[in-house]
Amino acid sequence: MWLLIAFIAVPMIEIALFIQVGGAIGLWWTLSIVLITAILGTFLVRTQGAAAHNRHRSALSDLQDPAEPLVQGAMILFAGALLLSPGFFTDALGVALLIPSFRQAAFVALRSRVNVQSFGTPGGGQGHHHPHRPHSGGQGDVIDGEYHEIEEVPRQTKGPSGWTKD
C-alpha cells in the first residue's frame, strides 16, 4: 500500500515543484538546475560509492560485520538513482542520502527494525568452536599420518596423435 502511495505522490510532488520553480525562475534555469544536479550527483555518488566499497572490503577482510558498509553503499546507490531522475523532490532526497550523518541515522533506524542473528567465518576461526564440528582438545586442526614416496616413472613419448600433420 505504501509503495502505491509513493508511486502516486512522488510524481505529483515533482510536477507541482516544477510548476512552482519554473514559474519563479523560468524554464531554462529550471532545466539547468536539473541537469547540474544530475552531473554533480553522479560525481558524488562515484566518490562516495568507491569509499563505501573500500569500507565494505575492509570490514570483510578484518572479519567484521559488513552490514553497515553494505547498507551505506546501497543508500549511496539509491541516492544516485534519485539524483539522476529529474525533479527537485527526488534530488533533495538524493542529496540527503549523500550526507554521511543522514545515512548513519537511517542505518540506525533500519537496524532497529532488522534482527541479525550472527556473523562469523565458515571455519569458526582460531579458538572458536564450530557448531557442526566436534571439538578436539588439541591445538588447531592437526592431522597425524604416514606417507610413502613413490618414484615417478618417466613418460614415454608416443608418435603424433593423428590430429596434426608432421
Secondary structure, 3 states (H helix, E strand, C coil): CHHHHHHHHHHHHHHHHHHHHHHHHCHHHHHHHHHHHHHHHHHHHHHHHHHHHHHHHHHHHCCCCCHHHHHHHHHHHHHHHHHHCCCHHHHHHHHHHHCHHHHHHHHHHHHHHCCCCCCCCCCCCCCCCCCCCCCCCCCCCCCCCCCCCCCCCCCCCCCCCCCCCC
